[in-house]
Amino acid sequence: MELKGQVAVVTGAAQGLGEAIAYRLLREGAKVVFADINFNRLTLVLEKYDLAFQDCIHIAQVDVTDEQSVQHLMETTFSTFGKIDILVSNAGILIAGDTPTFDAADWRKVIEVNLVGYFLCAKHVSKYMIERKKGNIIQINSKSGKVGSFKNTAYAASKFGGIGLTQSLALEFAPHGIRVNAICPGNLLDSPLWMDSLYDQYAEKWGISKEEVRKKYEEQVPMGRGCGYDDVANLVVFLASDRSSYITGLAINVTGGQVMW
């Protein structure tokens, strides 16, 4: 119960890593707003957890690229729980492709969700945190925010920008008692993105099995495995707790040694 009594907002929480983080925060004693653009999936999430965490869970539809939608999310959270202690900005998308044929509209879409969305969420949660002189903003970034990503220019650019935004927000908000950090996971090889899409794409592209695709990516990691949800959630809890009270402005790798800077 590391976070008992705290209130958290997690974007992109209808599935995958976002759902896992939000669930972990519930288990640590926090009241959590699961926010996502996909409301149908949110209702399924509510059914899954509501019985065990009555009065501690709320769901809210949000489009992080729409400022009014983000503002409404924070207003709803405050009116429901009376404060906001933690923001986990997790919502994100990945669209990859060759640069010469990459559609500029798709490039802008990735930037809008991954970078502008993070900014809007931080902007509209900050006023509630500034009033209380207390808060934690945590962005779920990527190892692609530390090192370039092959044929993945929009995603890498958005994540590099996210680290710059994290550092800048940390400087601005430090006098108000608000800490801002980013987490840079490695490949989440059991996530919906991989299970529902990337394994099939890479297997077809390289003419190998999905099992061989997984092995190929695991072999790139010194610790020999992909990044798990708990690996990330453990760090989220630490950064959201008072045990990290002197840490701000960092982008911390969770990559099994694949990226070390």
Helices and strands as residue ranges (DSSP letters): E 7-11, H 16-27, E 31-36, H 39-49, E 57-61, H 67-81, E 86-89, G 99-101, H 104-111, I 112-116, H 117-132, E 135-140, G 143-145, H 153-173, G 174-176, E 178-185, H 192-193, I 194-198, H 199-206, H 210-218, H 229-240, G 242-244, E 251-254
